Amino acid sequence: MSWELDYKKKLQTAEGALRCVQSGMRVYIQPGCAEPETLVEALMRCAPYVQDVEIVHMMTMGAAPYVAPEMAGHFRHNAMFIGGNVREAINEGRADYTPIYLSEIEELFESGVMPIDVALLELSPPDPHGFCSFGVGVDTSLTAAKCAHYVVAQINDQMPRTFGDSFIHVTELDAVVESSRPLCAMKQPQITDMHKAIARNVADLIEDGAVLQTGIGGIPDAVLPFLMDRKDLAVHSELVSDGVIPLIEAGVITGARKNFKPRKIILGFALGTKQLFDFVDNNPIFEFHPTAYTNDPGFIARNDNMVAINSALQIDLTGQVCSDSIGNQFYSGIGGQVDFIRGASRSKHGKPIIAISSTAKDGAISRIVPMLSPGAGVVTSRGLIRYVVTEYGVAYLHGKSIRERAQALIDIAHPKFREELYQFCEKTKWLQRPLAPETAATR
C-alpha cells in the first residue's frame, strides 16, 4: 500500500520530529487525556535552542513542564481553558489565559487570528486504509491539524480507535513518532455528601428521554448514579467521563427517543480512566466530533429535552454566574457552559442548569453572594440563567424580576448566610424579607 511507504518515510525519533519547532512559532498541543507526552518531553529538550515559542491548548491531563519558571523566555503558554497544571503559572504572570467560548476556538485557527505553526497530536495506529483516529480527543485538534503548517503525530498503540469525524490520513501528517504508553488518565473527583445532596435535586429535574450534557467536576459526576431508574436517556456533550458506562450497560442511556442523531452519544472528547478508554474503543455508540460541532448552540437546540448541567464558583442575587475565576485569580475557563446553556434554553422542553454548592471553604463563605467578588468574571449572564440548584433546592430564574430572583436564591442559600443576604437586599431596596407570621398577624 502506498500509504505504508509514506508512513515509513515520515517515521522519526521524537527529537528529530521536533526540529521543526523554531523560535517565535506557535505550537498546538492536543489536550485532555490525549496529550502526546512523548512529544511534549522532546519539546522540552528543545528549550535551549528556541526563544519565544507560544504553546496553546485547552486543559491537559499530563504534566506541563513548559510553564516552569526556568522555561521563561523559551516557552510561554496560552491557555484557552485553565487546568490545574498551569493555573499557578497563569496567576503568577508566566503564562496567559484567553477567555473564549469552546465553540469558537477553532474559528481562531481557521480565520488566521491564531495561526498554528506546529500541531502535536496523539493518534491511533493507521487502519488498513491509512487512517489514524484521534481517539479520545477530537475536540479542537482535528481543526488544528488541518490548519497547522506542520503536523507531528505520536502514534500510540494504546490510543483507542473511535468513530465519527475522528480520522486523519497518514498522507496529512508531516512526521510520525511511534510510542507505546498509557494515556493520561483523569483523576476521578471525590464525590462528597454535599455533591450527592445537590445531585439528588438535579436528578429530580431529569425526565425519561432527556438528552444530557455534563460538565467537569464532582457535582456533574455525582448526578449520573441517581439516574439508574430513568428510561431512554441520551447524551450530547463536549465530553463524557467514566460515569456514563454503568448507565449504558444498564440500558438507561439508549438514545432511542433522541430526535437529533438518535442512538448516538455525541461528544468531542473523553476525560476518564483506562476503563473509559477501553469502552469507547471501536464502540459505534460513540460519535466524536470537533467542538465547533458538539458545542454549536443551534445543533444542541435540535435535541428536544436537552438538559445541560454545569457548575460555577459564585452566583450573585441577580443571577450573574462566575465560573472561571475566584476574584481576580483565574481558575478554569468559559469552556462549554454558555454554549450549552444557550442551546438547552432553545431546546423544546430544555433545562439549562447551574449546580453549585451553597458554601465554599468548609462552609466559611457563601457561594450565593450579594455581588460577585471584585475582579470576578461573568461567564453566564443574568439574562441567560434559568435553573440554579444547591443542596437546599432549586431556583428557577427565567422571566423573574430582580426581587423574585433574590428571594429564590436566598431560599436555596445556606441558612446561616440568608440574614446577611436579606440585609443587602433591604439596603439596595431590591427586596424586603417576608414578615414573620406573628408580626403579620399584629398589623
C-alpha positions as CSV (number, residue, x, y, z in Angstrom):
1,M,0.0,0.0,0.0
2,S,1.3,3.4,-1.0
3,W,0.5,5.0,2.4
4,E,2.7,2.4,4.2
5,L,5.7,3.6,2.3
6,D,4.7,7.2,3.1
7,Y,4.4,6.3,6.8
8,K,7.9,4.7,6.9
9,K,9.4,7.8,5.2
10,K,7.9,10.0,7.9
11,L,8.9,7.9,10.8
12,Q,11.4,9.7,13.0
13,T,12.7,10.0,16.6
14,A,10.9,12.4,18.8
15,E,13.9,14.7,18.8
16,G,14.2,14.6,15.0
17,A,10.5,15.3,14.5
18,L,10.6,18.3,16.9
19,R,13.4,20.1,14.9
20,C,10.6,21.7,13.0
21,V,9.9,24.0,16.1
22,Q,11.7,27.3,15.7
23,S,11.9,30.5,17.7
24,G,8.8,32.6,17.6
25,M,6.5,29.8,16.5
26,R,3.1,28.9,17.9
27,V,2.7,25.2,18.9
28,Y,-0.6,23.5,19.5
29,I,-0.7,20.5,21.9
30,Q,-3.7,18.1,21.8
31,P,-5.4,18.5,25.1
32,G,-7.2,16.3,27.7
33,C,-6.3,12.6,28.1
34,A,-4.9,12.7,24.5
35,E,-1.9,14.8,25.4
36,P,1.1,13.5,23.4
37,E,3.5,13.2,26.3
38,T,6.4,11.7,24.3
39,L,6.3,14.8,22.0
40,V,6.0,17.2,25.0
41,E,9.0,15.7,26.6
42,A,11.0,16.0,23.4
43,L,9.8,19.6,23.0
44,M,11.3,20.4,26.4
45,R,14.7,19.1,25.2
46,C,14.5,21.8,22.5
47,A,14.2,24.6,25.1
48,P,17.9,25.6,25.0
49,Y,17.7,26.2,21.2
50,V,14.5,28.2,20.9
51,Q,13.1,31.5,22.2
52,D,9.5,32.9,22.5
53,V,7.7,29.8,21.4
54,E,4.0,30.1,22.3
55,I,2.2,26.9,23.4
56,V,-1.6,26.8,23.1
57,H,-4.1,24.2,24.2
58,M,-7.1,23.6,26.4
59,M,-6.8,21.7,29.7
60,T,-4.3,18.8,29.6
61,M,-4.2,15.8,31.9
62,G,-0.4,15.3,31.8
63,A,2.5,17.5,33.0
64,A,3.1,21.0,31.7
65,P,6.9,21.4,32.1
66,Y,6.9,24.4,29.7
67,V,5.4,26.6,32.4
68,A,8.2,26.1,34.9
69,P,10.0,29.3,35.9
70,E,13.2,28.2,34.2
71,M,11.4,27.9,30.8
72,A,10.7,31.7,30.8
73,G,12.0,33.2,27.6
74,H,11.9,29.8,25.8
75,F,8.2,28.9,26.1
76,R,5.1,30.8,27.1
77,H,1.8,29.0,27.5
78,N,-1.6,30.5,26.3
79,A,-4.5,28.6,27.9
80,M,-7.9,28.5,26.3
81,F,-9.1,26.6,29.4
82,I,-7.0,26.5,32.5
83,G,-6.1,23.2,34.1
84,G,-4.5,22.7,37.5
85,N,-1.1,22.1,35.9
86,V,-0.9,25.7,34.6
87,R,-3.0,27.6,37.0
88,E,-0.2,28.8,39.2
89,A,1.9,30.0,36.2
90,I,-1.0,32.0,34.8
91,N,-1.7,33.7,38.1
92,E,2.0,34.5,38.6
93,G,2.1,36.1,35.1
94,R,4.3,33.4,33.5
95,A,1.5,32.2,31.2
96,D,-1.6,33.6,29.6
97,Y,-5.3,32.9,29.6
98,T,-7.6,33.6,26.6
99,P,-11.3,33.6,27.6
100,I,-13.4,32.2,24.8
101,Y,-16.4,30.0,24.2
102,L,-15.4,26.5,23.4
103,S,-17.5,26.5,20.3
104,E,-15.4,29.4,18.9
105,I,-11.8,28.2,19.4
106,E,-11.5,26.5,16.1
107,E,-12.5,29.7,14.2
108,L,-9.4,31.3,15.6
109,F,-7.3,28.7,13.8
110,E,-9.3,28.8,10.6
111,S,-9.5,32.6,10.3
112,G,-5.8,33.1,10.9
113,V,-6.4,35.1,14.1
114,M,-4.4,32.4,15.9
115,P,-2.4,30.6,13.1
116,I,-0.8,27.3,14.1
117,D,2.7,26.6,13.0
118,V,3.1,23.1,14.5
119,A,0.4,20.8,15.8
120,L,1.5,18.0,18.2
121,L,-1.0,15.1,18.2
122,E,-1.5,11.6,19.7
123,L,-3.2,9.2,17.3
124,S,-4.1,5.6,17.0
125,P,-2.1,3.4,14.6
126,P,-3.3,3.6,11.0
127,D,-6.1,1.2,9.9
128,P,-5.7,-0.8,6.6
129,H,-6.7,2.3,4.6
130,G,-4.1,4.6,6.2
131,F,-6.5,6.5,8.6
132,C,-5.4,7.2,12.1
133,S,-8.0,8.0,14.8
134,F,-7.9,11.0,17.1
135,G,-9.1,8.5,19.7
136,V,-10.3,10.1,23.0
137,G,-9.7,13.7,21.8
138,V,-11.1,15.1,18.6
139,D,-12.1,18.4,20.4
140,T,-10.2,21.3,18.7
141,S,-7.4,19.0,17.5
142,L,-8.8,17.9,14.1
143,T,-9.2,21.5,13.1
144,A,-5.8,22.5,14.5
145,A,-4.2,19.7,12.4
146,K,-6.0,20.9,9.2
147,C,-4.8,24.5,9.8
148,A,-1.2,23.8,11.0
149,H,1.7,24.3,8.7
150,Y,3.4,21.2,10.1
151,V,1.8,18.2,11.9
152,V,3.7,15.8,14.1
153,A,1.8,12.7,15.3
154,Q,2.7,10.5,18.2
155,I,1.3,7.1,17.1
156,N,0.4,5.2,20.2
157,D,-0.9,1.6,20.0
158,Q,-2.8,2.3,23.3
159,M,-4.9,5.0,21.8
160,P,-8.4,3.8,21.1
161,R,-9.9,3.9,17.7
162,T,-13.1,6.0,17.9
163,F,-15.8,6.8,15.3
164,G,-17.3,9.9,14.0
165,D,-15.3,12.8,12.4
166,S,-12.3,11.3,14.1
167,F,-9.8,10.5,11.4
168,I,-6.8,11.9,9.7
169,H,-4.9,10.1,6.9
170,V,-1.2,9.3,7.1
171,T,-0.6,11.5,4.0
172,E,-1.7,14.6,6.0
173,L,1.0,14.0,8.6
174,D,4.4,15.6,8.2
175,A,6.3,13.5,10.8
176,V,5.5,10.3,12.8
177,V,6.8,9.2,16.1
178,E,5.9,5.8,17.5
179,S,5.3,5.4,21.2
180,S,3.5,2.9,23.3
181,R,2.4,4.3,26.7
182,P,-0.8,4.6,28.7
183,L,-2.9,7.7,28.0
184,C,-3.1,10.5,30.6
185,A,-5.9,9.4,32.8
186,M,-8.0,12.0,34.7
187,K,-8.0,11.6,38.4
188,Q,-11.6,10.9,39.4
189,P,-13.2,13.6,41.5
190,Q,-14.0,12.8,45.1
191,I,-17.8,12.7,45.5
192,T,-18.8,14.1,48.8
193,D,-22.1,14.0,50.7
194,M,-22.6,17.6,49.6
195,H,-22.2,16.6,45.9
196,K,-24.8,13.9,46.4
197,A,-27.3,16.2,48.0
198,I,-27.0,18.6,45.1
199,A,-27.1,15.8,42.6
200,R,-30.4,14.5,44.0
201,N,-32.0,17.8,43.4
202,V,-30.6,18.0,39.8
203,A,-31.7,14.4,39.1
204,D,-35.3,15.4,40.1
205,L,-35.3,17.7,37.1
206,I,-34.3,14.9,34.6
207,E,-37.1,13.0,33.0
208,D,-37.2,9.9,30.8
209,G,-35.9,10.6,27.3
210,A,-33.8,13.6,28.3
211,V,-30.6,14.4,26.4
212,L,-27.7,15.1,28.8
213,Q,-24.7,17.3,28.9
214,T,-22.5,17.2,31.9
215,G,-19.5,19.4,32.5
216,I,-16.4,18.7,34.6
217,G,-16.4,18.2,38.3
218,G,-17.8,16.4,41.3
219,I,-21.4,17.7,41.0
220,P,-22.0,16.6,37.4
221,D,-20.3,13.2,38.1
222,A,-22.5,12.7,41.1
223,V,-25.7,13.2,39.2
224,L,-25.3,10.1,36.9
225,P,-25.7,7.4,39.6
226,F,-29.1,8.9,40.5
227,L,-30.5,8.3,37.0
228,M,-30.4,4.5,37.0
229,D,-34.2,4.3,37.2
230,R,-34.7,6.6,34.1
231,K,-35.5,5.3,30.6
232,D,-34.1,6.1,27.2
233,L,-31.7,8.9,28.2
234,A,-29.3,10.2,25.7
235,V,-26.1,12.3,25.5
236,H,-24.9,15.3,23.5
237,S,-21.9,16.8,25.3
238,E,-18.5,18.2,24.7
239,L,-17.2,15.4,27.0
240,V,-18.1,12.2,28.8
241,S,-16.5,10.6,31.8
242,D,-16.5,7.1,33.3
243,G,-19.9,7.8,34.8
244,V,-21.8,7.0,31.6
245,I,-20.6,3.4,31.5
246,P,-23.0,1.9,34.1
247,L,-25.9,3.8,32.5
248,I,-25.1,2.4,29.1
249,E,-24.6,-1.1,30.4
250,A,-27.8,-0.9,32.3
251,G,-29.8,0.1,29.2
252,V,-30.6,3.6,30.7
253,I,-28.7,5.5,28.1
254,T,-30.0,4.3,24.7
255,G,-30.7,7.4,22.7
256,A,-33.9,5.8,21.5
257,R,-36.0,8.9,21.9
258,K,-33.3,11.3,20.7
259,N,-34.6,13.3,17.7
260,F,-31.1,14.6,16.6
261,K,-28.6,11.9,15.9
262,P,-30.7,9.2,17.5
263,R,-29.0,6.3,19.3
264,K,-25.6,8.1,19.2
265,I,-23.6,9.6,22.0
266,I,-22.3,12.9,20.5
267,L,-19.1,14.1,22.1
268,G,-15.9,16.0,21.4
269,F,-13.6,14.2,23.9
270,A,-13.5,11.7,26.7
271,L,-12.0,12.5,30.1
272,G,-11.6,9.5,32.3
273,T,-9.6,6.4,33.1
274,K,-8.4,3.3,31.2
275,Q,-11.9,1.8,31.7
276,L,-13.4,4.6,29.7
277,F,-10.7,4.4,27.0
278,D,-11.3,0.7,26.6
279,F,-15.1,1.2,26.5
280,V,-15.0,3.8,23.6
281,D,-12.6,1.7,21.6
282,N,-14.3,0.6,18.4
283,N,-17.7,1.3,20.1
284,P,-20.1,2.7,17.4
285,I,-22.5,4.2,20.0
286,F,-19.9,7.0,20.5
287,E,-19.7,9.6,17.7
288,F,-16.8,12.1,18.2
289,H,-16.9,15.5,16.5
290,P,-14.9,18.8,16.7
291,T,-16.2,21.0,19.5
292,A,-17.3,23.6,16.9
293,Y,-19.9,21.0,16.1
294,T,-20.7,19.5,19.5
295,N,-20.9,22.9,21.1
296,D,-22.8,24.7,18.4
297,P,-25.9,26.1,20.2
298,G,-28.0,25.5,17.1
299,F,-27.1,21.8,17.0
300,I,-27.6,21.5,20.7
301,A,-31.0,23.0,20.5
302,R,-32.1,20.5,17.9
303,N,-32.2,18.0,20.7
304,D,-35.6,18.0,22.4
305,N,-35.5,17.7,26.2
306,M,-31.9,18.9,26.4
307,V,-30.6,19.1,29.9
308,A,-27.3,21.0,30.4
309,I,-25.6,20.5,33.8
310,N,-22.8,22.9,34.6
311,S,-21.1,24.1,37.8
312,A,-19.9,27.5,39.0
313,L,-17.8,29.2,41.6
314,Q,-20.1,32.1,42.6
315,I,-23.5,33.5,41.7
316,D,-24.9,36.9,42.7
317,L,-28.5,37.7,43.7
318,T,-29.4,38.9,40.2
319,G,-28.3,35.7,38.6
320,Q,-24.9,36.6,37.3
321,V,-22.7,33.5,37.3
322,C,-18.9,33.4,37.7
323,S,-17.3,30.1,36.6
324,D,-13.7,30.9,35.5
325,S,-12.2,32.9,38.3
326,I,-12.0,33.4,42.1
327,G,-12.0,37.2,42.3
328,N,-9.1,38.2,40.0
329,Q,-7.4,34.9,40.2
330,F,-8.1,32.9,37.1
331,Y,-9.2,29.3,37.8
332,S,-10.6,27.4,34.8
333,G,-12.3,28.9,31.7
334,I,-15.5,29.7,29.9
335,G,-15.5,26.2,28.3
336,G,-18.8,24.9,27.0
337,Q,-21.0,26.3,29.7
338,V,-22.5,29.2,27.7
339,D,-22.7,27.1,24.5
340,F,-24.9,24.5,26.3
341,I,-26.9,26.9,28.3
342,R,-27.8,28.8,25.1
343,G,-28.6,25.5,23.3
344,A,-30.6,24.0,26.1
345,S,-32.5,27.3,26.5
346,R,-33.6,27.0,22.9
347,S,-34.4,23.3,23.1
348,K,-38.0,22.1,23.2
349,H,-38.6,21.4,27.0
350,G,-34.9,22.1,27.6
351,K,-33.4,22.7,31.0
352,P,-30.1,24.6,31.4
353,I,-28.9,24.0,35.0
354,I,-26.2,25.6,37.1
355,A,-25.5,23.3,40.0
356,I,-23.5,24.8,42.8
357,S,-22.8,24.1,46.5
358,S,-24.2,26.8,48.8
359,T,-20.9,27.3,50.5
360,A,-17.1,27.0,50.0
361,K,-14.0,26.7,52.2
362,D,-15.7,24.2,54.5
363,G,-18.8,26.4,55.0
364,A,-16.9,29.6,55.7
365,I,-18.2,31.5,52.8
366,S,-21.4,31.6,50.7
367,R,-21.3,30.9,47.0
368,I,-24.6,32.8,46.6
369,V,-23.4,36.4,47.2
370,P,-24.9,39.9,47.1
371,M,-22.3,40.9,44.4
372,L,-19.6,39.0,42.7
373,S,-16.1,39.3,44.1
374,P,-14.1,42.2,42.7
375,G,-12.4,41.0,39.5
376,A,-14.7,38.0,39.1
377,G,-15.8,37.5,35.5
378,V,-19.4,36.9,34.4
379,V,-19.5,33.7,32.3
380,T,-23.2,33.2,32.2
381,S,-25.2,36.5,32.3
382,R,-28.3,37.2,34.3
383,G,-30.3,37.1,31.0
384,L,-29.2,33.5,30.2
385,I,-29.7,31.9,33.6
386,R,-32.6,29.5,34.2
387,Y,-32.2,26.8,36.8
388,V,-29.9,27.2,39.8
389,V,-29.6,24.1,42.1
390,T,-27.9,23.8,45.5
391,E,-28.2,21.2,48.2
392,Y,-31.1,23.3,49.6
393,G,-33.3,23.2,46.5
394,V,-34.0,24.6,43.0
395,A,-34.4,28.2,42.0
396,Y,-35.9,29.0,38.6
397,L,-35.0,32.5,37.5
398,H,-36.0,32.9,33.9
399,G,-38.6,35.7,33.4
400,K,-38.3,36.6,37.1
401,S,-37.7,40.1,38.4
402,I,-34.7,41.1,40.5
403,R,-36.9,40.9,43.6
404,E,-38.1,37.5,42.7
405,R,-34.6,36.2,41.8
406,A,-33.1,37.5,45.0
407,Q,-35.8,35.7,47.0
408,A,-35.5,32.5,45.1
409,L,-31.7,32.4,45.5
410,I,-31.9,33.3,49.2
411,D,-34.2,30.4,49.7
412,I,-31.6,27.9,48.4
413,A,-28.6,29.6,50.1
414,H,-27.1,28.2,53.2
415,P,-29.3,29.2,56.2
416,K,-26.5,30.8,58.1
417,F,-26.0,33.3,55.3
418,R,-29.6,34.2,54.5
419,E,-29.8,37.0,57.0
420,E,-26.9,39.0,55.5
421,L,-28.3,38.4,52.0
422,Y,-31.6,39.9,53.2
423,Q,-29.8,42.8,54.8
424,F,-28.1,43.6,51.4
425,C,-31.4,43.4,49.6
426,E,-33.1,45.7,52.0
427,K,-30.3,48.2,51.8
428,T,-30.5,48.2,48.0
429,K,-34.3,48.2,48.1
430,W,-34.3,45.1,45.9
431,L,-36.4,43.1,48.4
432,Q,-38.0,43.2,51.8
433,R,-37.9,39.9,53.7
434,P,-41.2,38.3,54.4
435,L,-42.8,39.2,57.8
436,A,-42.8,36.5,60.4
437,P,-46.3,35.1,60.9
438,E,-46.8,36.6,64.4
439,T,-45.6,40.1,63.2
440,A,-48.0,40.0,60.2
441,A,-50.9,39.0,62.5
442,T,-50.5,42.1,64.7
443,R,-50.9,44.5,61.7
